[in-house]
Amino acid sequence: MLPEILSRPAALNRRLRDDAPVFQDPESGIFFISRYEDVLAMIKDTATFSSVMGGKSTRAIESKDPEVRAIMAEGYPNVPTMLTQDPPLQRRYRKFVDGAFSPANLKSLEPFIEQTSHELVTAFIDRGECEFRADFAAGLPLRVIASQLGAPMEDLHKLLEWTNTFIANLSMQLDAEGARAVARSVVEYQHYFVERLEERRRSPTDDILSKVVNASIDGEQPLNNAECLSMLNQILVAGNETTASTFTEGVWLLINHPTQYDIIRRDPSPEIISCFVEEVLRVTSSSANSPRRTTRDVELHGVMIPENAICFARFASANQDDAQFPNGMKFDITRDNLKDHIAFGKGVHHCLGAALARRELNIGFQVIFERLENFRLQPDAKEPQFSPNALLHGLPSLPIAFDGIN
């Protein structure tokens, strides 16, 4: 859990897979599960490995600090819904938003995704350089999710701030004052979106926000504000941060793997770009760990994990496991089993927005390859460093230079 380990976990992950596939961190007490087959079995066994933390939270805003609790009392309680709930309740909540991510709805978003991608590139192409995460990678998914959450484009900075708040909340790196700052920002987010929720109750539109707040499944009562806020929180982070990180590291991988980039330059077809996207998802695994709580004593690889223990399913490690992906730490867009990765999870907790993320990544990179080439770090830039975060992994910035394509 040291920041320098969280920033670059690949070497440790390999040691864990080889020598200690079930390992308890002596400081935090968390059990790390690192091999592909074990992680896959773990996330499918919701009866044994629960997503409901039951008071054992990794989130700063659920600390016992009285000041944090006082701040959070000004907002709405945290309600376990999709990612933080188990079946059958998890399925109930998921049904409320399934329609918003239907194939027809996602298809209708494709022109907006393509147009937005071009607008973002046009804004910086003449400079011959950009800060790729800020100028493109964060901007595209942020605009898409804002359009679906009923937030005006002039409030994009607020959505980005709240996304960063939720990421910090999951980092397990905050001190007491950091936790209080996060709590204040969360309450601000809650009050902002309660206003949007009330607007959509009065005047529904065709966006995700309206579908969440007005849905009634099998005659059930609509969701209350606390339930809606929990789901919107998850949609905002999953629909923004993880896609932005995948875009950013995708370009960094191209800079560092010119032979793979040459494959795309020779044939920038949708099929090749799709293969590239899947391999980037595998290698980056921006959702690096997924927490679970054991509901009973369970033995794995000779290690007894007690009931009520916190376990991390290490997606980033599983996705580089040589047993599943030969030479798993190598970036190779020609792999035969590209879609075996679990960057989006599996089973009942398979990422709700996976199809939307794939559309954004495929369309966004298609536009990038049409208009930009010869990616490289800016001359005076230092090698980018990954964020130290226990659950999410990504590059906070990537200053690049490039050549525009006429």
C-alpha positions as CSV (number, residue, x, y, z in Angstrom):
1,M,0.0,0.0,0.0
2,L,3.0,2.3,-0.2
3,P,2.6,5.1,-2.7
4,E,5.6,4.1,-4.7
5,I,4.2,0.5,-5.0
6,L,0.7,1.7,-5.9
7,S,2.2,3.9,-8.6
8,R,4.0,1.0,-10.3
9,P,2.5,-2.3,-9.1
10,A,3.4,-4.6,-12.0
11,A,6.6,-6.0,-10.6
12,L,5.0,-6.7,-7.2
13,N,2.0,-8.2,-8.9
14,R,4.3,-10.7,-10.6
15,R,5.9,-11.6,-7.3
16,L,2.5,-12.1,-5.7
17,R,1.3,-14.3,-8.6
18,D,4.5,-16.4,-8.5
19,D,5.1,-16.7,-4.7
20,A,2.0,-15.6,-2.8
21,P,-1.2,-15.7,-4.8
22,V,-3.1,-15.1,-1.6
23,F,-1.2,-12.5,0.5
24,Q,-2.3,-10.5,3.6
25,D,-0.8,-7.1,3.8
26,P,0.6,-6.8,7.3
27,E,-0.3,-3.1,7.7
28,S,-3.8,-2.9,6.4
29,G,-4.8,-6.5,6.9
30,I,-6.2,-6.7,3.4
31,F,-5.9,-10.0,1.5
32,F,-4.6,-9.6,-2.1
33,I,-5.8,-12.2,-4.7
34,S,-3.6,-12.0,-7.7
35,R,-4.0,-14.8,-10.2
36,Y,-6.4,-14.7,-13.1
37,E,-8.3,-17.9,-12.3
38,D,-8.6,-17.0,-8.6
39,V,-9.8,-13.4,-9.3
40,L,-12.3,-14.7,-11.8
41,A,-13.7,-17.3,-9.4
42,M,-13.7,-14.7,-6.6
43,I,-15.7,-12.0,-8.4
44,K,-18.3,-14.6,-9.6
45,D,-18.8,-16.0,-6.1
46,T,-20.9,-13.2,-4.7
47,A,-22.2,-15.5,-1.9
48,T,-18.7,-15.8,-0.4
49,F,-17.1,-12.6,-1.6
50,S,-19.6,-9.8,-0.9
51,S,-19.5,-6.3,-2.4
52,V,-21.3,-5.0,0.8
53,M,-18.5,-3.9,3.1
54,G,-20.6,-4.2,6.2
55,G,-18.8,-1.4,8.1
56,K,-15.4,-2.3,6.8
57,S,-15.1,0.5,4.3
58,T,-12.0,1.6,2.4
59,R,-13.6,5.0,1.8
60,A,-12.5,8.2,3.6
61,I,-16.0,9.7,3.9
62,E,-17.0,6.6,6.0
63,S,-14.3,7.2,8.6
64,K,-15.2,7.6,12.3
65,D,-13.7,11.1,12.3
66,P,-16.5,13.2,14.0
67,E,-15.7,16.2,11.7
68,V,-16.2,14.0,8.6
69,R,-19.4,12.7,10.0
70,A,-20.7,16.1,10.8
71,I,-20.0,17.3,7.3
72,M,-21.6,14.2,5.7
73,A,-24.7,14.8,7.9
74,E,-25.4,17.9,5.8
75,G,-25.9,15.7,2.8
76,Y,-27.4,12.3,2.1
77,P,-26.5,8.9,3.4
78,N,-24.4,6.5,1.3
79,V,-26.7,3.7,0.1
80,P,-25.2,0.4,-1.3
81,T,-26.6,0.1,-4.8
82,M,-24.9,-1.4,-7.9
83,L,-21.1,-1.9,-7.3
84,T,-21.5,-1.9,-3.6
85,Q,-24.5,-4.3,-3.3
86,D,-25.0,-8.1,-3.8
87,P,-27.8,-9.9,-5.6
88,P,-30.8,-9.8,-5.5
89,L,-30.7,-6.1,-4.5
90,Q,-27.9,-5.4,-6.9
91,R,-30.0,-6.7,-9.8
92,R,-32.9,-4.5,-8.7
93,Y,-30.8,-1.4,-8.8
94,R,-29.1,-2.3,-12.1
95,K,-32.5,-2.8,-13.7
96,F,-33.3,0.9,-13.1
97,V,-30.5,1.9,-15.5
98,D,-30.2,-1.0,-17.9
99,G,-32.4,0.8,-20.4
100,A,-30.1,3.9,-20.3
101,F,-27.3,1.7,-21.6
102,S,-29.2,-0.2,-24.2
103,P,-27.7,-0.8,-27.6
104,A,-30.1,1.6,-29.2
105,N,-29.3,4.3,-26.7
106,L,-25.6,3.9,-27.2
107,K,-25.9,3.8,-30.9
108,S,-27.6,7.2,-30.8
109,L,-24.6,8.6,-28.9
110,E,-22.1,7.7,-31.6
111,P,-22.5,10.9,-33.7
112,F,-22.0,13.0,-30.6
113,I,-18.9,11.0,-29.6
114,E,-17.4,11.5,-33.0
115,Q,-18.2,15.2,-33.3
116,T,-16.9,15.9,-29.8
117,S,-13.6,14.0,-30.6
118,H,-13.1,16.2,-33.7
119,E,-13.8,19.4,-31.7
120,L,-11.3,18.5,-29.0
121,V,-8.6,17.6,-31.6
122,T,-9.3,20.8,-33.6
123,A,-8.7,22.9,-30.5
124,F,-5.1,21.8,-30.1
125,I,-3.9,20.3,-33.5
126,D,-2.3,23.5,-34.8
127,R,-0.1,23.8,-31.7
128,G,1.6,20.5,-32.4
129,E,1.5,19.6,-28.8
130,C,-1.0,19.2,-26.0
131,E,-1.5,17.9,-22.5
132,F,-3.3,14.8,-23.7
133,R,-5.2,13.9,-20.6
134,A,-6.6,17.4,-20.0
135,D,-7.1,18.3,-23.7
136,F,-8.6,15.1,-24.9
137,A,-8.7,12.0,-22.7
138,A,-10.6,13.6,-19.9
139,G,-12.7,15.9,-22.1
140,L,-14.4,13.3,-24.3
141,P,-15.9,11.0,-21.6
142,L,-16.6,14.0,-19.4
143,R,-18.7,15.7,-22.1
144,V,-20.5,12.4,-23.0
145,I,-21.4,11.7,-19.4
146,A,-22.4,15.3,-18.7
147,S,-24.8,15.2,-21.7
148,Q,-26.4,12.1,-20.1
149,L,-26.5,13.4,-16.5
150,G,-28.3,16.7,-17.4
151,A,-25.4,18.9,-16.5
152,P,-24.7,21.9,-18.7
153,M,-21.3,22.1,-20.4
154,E,-20.4,25.2,-18.4
155,D,-20.4,22.9,-15.3
156,L,-17.8,20.5,-16.7
157,H,-15.2,21.7,-14.2
158,K,-17.5,20.8,-11.4
159,L,-18.0,17.3,-12.7
160,L,-14.3,16.9,-13.1
161,E,-13.7,18.2,-9.5
162,W,-16.3,15.7,-8.1
163,T,-14.8,12.9,-10.1
164,N,-11.4,13.6,-8.6
165,T,-13.1,13.8,-5.2
166,F,-14.5,10.3,-5.6
167,I,-11.1,9.0,-6.8
168,A,-9.4,10.5,-3.8
169,N,-12.0,9.0,-1.5
170,L,-11.0,5.5,-2.8
171,S,-7.3,6.1,-2.7
172,M,-6.5,5.0,0.9
173,Q,-3.9,7.8,0.9
174,L,-5.8,10.7,2.6
175,D,-4.9,12.2,5.9
176,A,-7.6,13.6,8.2
177,E,-7.8,17.0,6.5
178,G,-7.9,15.4,3.1
179,A,-10.9,13.2,4.2
180,R,-12.7,16.4,5.4
181,A,-12.1,18.1,2.1
182,V,-13.5,15.1,0.3
183,A,-16.5,15.1,2.5
184,R,-17.3,18.7,1.8
185,S,-17.0,18.1,-1.9
186,V,-19.2,15.1,-1.8
187,V,-22.0,17.1,0.0
188,E,-21.6,19.8,-2.7
189,Y,-22.0,17.1,-5.4
190,Q,-25.1,15.8,-3.7
191,H,-26.9,19.1,-3.4
192,Y,-26.1,20.0,-7.0
193,F,-27.5,16.7,-8.4
194,V,-30.6,16.7,-6.1
195,E,-31.6,19.9,-8.0
196,R,-31.1,18.1,-11.3
197,L,-33.1,15.2,-10.0
198,E,-36.0,17.4,-9.1
199,E,-35.8,19.0,-12.5
200,R,-36.1,15.6,-14.2
201,R,-39.0,14.6,-12.0
202,R,-40.9,17.6,-13.1
203,S,-39.7,17.6,-16.8
204,P,-38.3,14.2,-18.0
205,T,-36.0,14.1,-21.0
206,D,-34.3,11.3,-22.8
207,D,-31.1,11.2,-20.8
208,I,-29.7,8.8,-18.2
209,L,-30.7,11.1,-15.3
210,S,-34.3,11.0,-16.3
211,K,-34.3,7.2,-16.7
212,V,-32.7,6.8,-13.2
213,V,-35.1,9.1,-11.4
214,N,-38.3,8.2,-13.1
215,A,-37.9,4.4,-13.6
216,S,-40.3,2.1,-12.0
217,I,-39.5,-1.6,-12.4
218,D,-42.2,-4.2,-11.9
219,G,-44.4,-1.8,-10.1
220,E,-41.7,-0.8,-7.5
221,Q,-41.4,2.6,-6.0
222,P,-39.1,4.9,-7.8
223,L,-35.6,5.4,-6.3
224,N,-35.2,8.0,-3.6
225,N,-32.6,10.8,-3.7
226,A,-30.0,8.9,-1.7
227,E,-30.3,5.8,-4.0
228,C,-30.1,8.0,-7.1
229,L,-27.0,9.9,-5.8
230,S,-25.2,6.6,-5.1
231,M,-25.9,5.3,-8.6
232,L,-25.0,8.6,-10.2
233,N,-21.7,8.7,-8.2
234,Q,-20.8,5.3,-9.7
235,I,-21.9,6.3,-13.2
236,L,-19.8,9.5,-13.0
237,V,-16.6,7.8,-12.0
238,A,-17.0,4.7,-14.2
239,G,-18.1,6.8,-17.1
240,N,-15.3,9.3,-16.8
241,E,-12.2,8.5,-14.9
242,T,-11.5,5.0,-16.1
243,T,-12.1,5.9,-19.8
244,A,-9.9,9.0,-19.5
245,S,-7.1,6.8,-17.9
246,T,-7.4,4.2,-20.7
247,F,-7.1,6.9,-23.4
248,T,-4.1,8.5,-21.8
249,E,-2.2,5.3,-21.2
250,G,-3.1,4.1,-24.7
251,V,-1.1,6.9,-26.2
252,W,1.7,6.4,-23.7
253,L,1.9,2.7,-24.7
254,L,2.1,3.7,-28.4
255,I,5.0,6.0,-27.6
256,N,6.8,3.2,-25.9
257,H,5.9,0.4,-28.4
258,P,6.6,1.8,-31.9
259,T,6.3,-1.6,-33.6
260,Q,2.8,-1.9,-32.3
261,Y,2.1,1.6,-33.4
262,D,3.4,0.7,-36.9
263,I,0.7,-2.0,-37.1
264,I,-2.0,0.6,-36.6
265,R,-0.4,3.1,-39.0
266,R,-0.3,0.5,-41.7
267,D,-3.9,-0.5,-41.2
268,P,-6.0,2.0,-39.0
269,S,-9.1,0.0,-39.7
270,P,-11.9,-0.4,-37.1
271,E,-10.9,-4.0,-36.6
272,I,-7.3,-3.2,-35.8
273,I,-8.3,-0.2,-33.6
274,S,-10.7,-2.5,-31.7
275,C,-7.8,-5.0,-31.1
276,F,-5.6,-2.1,-29.9
277,V,-8.4,-0.9,-27.5
278,E,-8.8,-4.3,-26.0
279,E,-5.1,-4.7,-25.4
280,V,-4.9,-1.3,-23.9
281,L,-7.8,-2.2,-21.5
282,R,-6.0,-5.4,-20.5
283,V,-2.6,-3.8,-19.9
284,T,-3.9,-0.6,-18.2
285,S,-6.6,-2.1,-16.0
286,S,-7.5,1.3,-14.7
287,S,-9.7,-0.3,-12.1
288,A,-6.7,-2.0,-10.6
289,N,-8.3,-3.6,-7.5
290,S,-11.9,-4.4,-6.6
291,P,-12.7,-4.8,-2.9
292,R,-14.8,-7.6,-1.4
293,R,-15.7,-8.8,2.1
294,T,-15.8,-12.5,3.0
295,T,-19.1,-13.8,4.4
296,R,-17.4,-17.0,5.8
297,D,-14.0,-18.5,6.4
298,V,-12.5,-19.6,3.1
299,E,-9.3,-21.3,2.3
300,L,-7.4,-20.5,-0.9
301,H,-3.9,-21.8,-1.8
302,G,-3.4,-23.0,1.8
303,V,-4.2,-19.6,3.3
304,M,-7.2,-19.3,5.6
305,I,-9.1,-16.1,5.0
306,P,-11.4,-15.4,7.9
307,E,-15.0,-14.3,7.7
308,N,-15.5,-10.5,7.4
309,A,-12.0,-9.9,6.0
310,I,-11.4,-7.4,3.2
311,C,-10.0,-8.9,0.0
312,F,-8.8,-7.1,-3.1
313,A,-9.4,-8.8,-6.4
314,R,-6.3,-7.5,-8.2
315,F,-7.7,-7.0,-11.8
316,A,-4.4,-5.4,-12.9
317,S,-2.5,-8.5,-11.8
318,A,-5.0,-11.0,-13.2
319,N,-4.8,-9.2,-16.6
320,Q,-1.1,-9.7,-16.8
321,D,-1.1,-13.4,-15.6
322,D,1.2,-15.4,-17.9
323,A,-1.0,-18.5,-17.3
324,Q,-3.9,-16.7,-19.1
325,F,-2.0,-14.3,-21.4
326,P,1.4,-15.7,-22.5
327,N,4.1,-13.1,-21.8
328,G,1.4,-11.2,-20.0
329,M,3.4,-8.0,-19.3
330,K,4.0,-7.5,-23.0
331,F,1.8,-5.1,-25.0
332,D,0.7,-7.0,-28.1
333,I,-2.4,-6.0,-30.1
334,T,-2.2,-9.3,-32.1
335,R,-3.1,-11.6,-29.2
336,D,-5.6,-14.4,-29.9
337,N,-7.5,-13.9,-26.6
338,L,-7.7,-10.1,-26.3
339,K,-11.2,-10.1,-24.9
340,D,-10.5,-12.5,-22.1
341,H,-9.4,-9.6,-20.0
342,I,-11.4,-8.6,-16.9
343,A,-10.8,-4.9,-17.0
344,F,-14.6,-4.4,-16.8
345,G,-15.1,-7.2,-14.3
346,K,-17.2,-10.3,-14.9
347,G,-20.5,-11.7,-13.8
348,V,-23.2,-9.7,-12.0
349,H,-20.8,-6.8,-11.5
350,H,-19.6,-6.6,-15.1
351,C,-19.3,-2.8,-15.7
352,L,-22.6,-1.3,-16.7
353,G,-20.9,1.2,-18.9
354,A,-18.5,-1.2,-20.7
355,A,-20.2,-0.9,-24.0
356,L,-20.2,2.9,-23.8
357,A,-16.5,3.0,-22.8
358,R,-15.7,0.8,-25.8
359,R,-17.6,3.1,-28.2
360,E,-15.8,6.2,-26.8
361,L,-12.4,4.5,-27.0
362,N,-12.9,3.1,-30.5
363,I,-14.4,6.2,-32.0
364,G,-12.0,8.6,-30.1
365,F,-8.9,6.7,-31.2
366,Q,-10.2,6.4,-34.8
367,V,-10.4,10.3,-34.9
368,I,-7.0,10.6,-33.3
369,F,-5.3,8.3,-35.8
370,E,-7.0,10.1,-38.7
371,R,-5.7,13.5,-37.6
372,L,-2.5,12.9,-35.5
373,E,0.6,10.9,-35.8
374,N,4.2,10.5,-34.6
375,F,3.3,10.8,-30.9
376,R,6.2,11.7,-28.5
377,L,6.8,13.3,-25.2
378,Q,7.3,17.0,-25.3
379,P,11.1,17.8,-25.4
380,D,11.4,19.1,-21.8
381,A,8.8,16.8,-20.3
382,K,9.7,14.3,-17.6
383,E,8.5,10.7,-17.9
384,P,4.9,10.7,-16.6
385,Q,4.2,9.1,-13.2
386,F,1.2,7.1,-12.3
387,S,-1.2,8.1,-9.5
388,P,-0.8,6.2,-6.2
389,N,-4.3,4.9,-5.7
390,A,-5.4,1.7,-4.1
391,L,-8.3,1.1,-6.5
392,L,-7.8,3.2,-9.6
393,H,-4.7,3.4,-11.7
394,G,-3.8,6.1,-14.2
395,L,-1.6,8.8,-15.5
396,P,-2.7,12.2,-14.2
397,S,-1.0,14.0,-17.1
398,L,0.7,13.2,-20.4
399,P,2.4,16.2,-22.2
400,I,2.9,15.1,-25.8
401,A,4.0,16.5,-29.2
402,F,2.7,15.1,-32.5
403,D,2.5,15.8,-36.2
404,G,-0.9,16.8,-37.6
405,I,-2.2,14.9,-40.7
406,N,-3.4,17.1,-43.5
